[in-house]
Amino acid sequence: MKYYLVGDDFKRLFLEDANTGRAIFYHLGDNKWYEGTLILWKNRVGFDESEPLDSPYRYGNGSCMEKITEITKSEAEQFLGKRIDIEEIAEPFNKTDGPY
């Protein structure tokens, strides 16, 4: 499991399964985990879906990228203010829908 803080000013916590590449993120507003693989991927590659398919700005678009910082599990738990419960994160890791 890898732990990331994503964002420039407003940070979000992402957990990524190193074996599958699937990711979830914690929504501080409602205190729930959600599927976040696509969000993390878009940040890594700077994907801008509003650009035309043949646009040189569709991928690698810096305006679509936020800072990604890998952190430890302990730092992730400190960010949340609570322990990361394996049972709590199992369901969102297995979901295929959710806010992307």
Secondary structure by P-SEA (a helix, b strand, c coil): cbbbbbcccbbbbbbbccccccccccccccccccccaaaaaaaaccccccccccccccccccccccbbbbbcaaaaaaaacccccccccccccccccccc
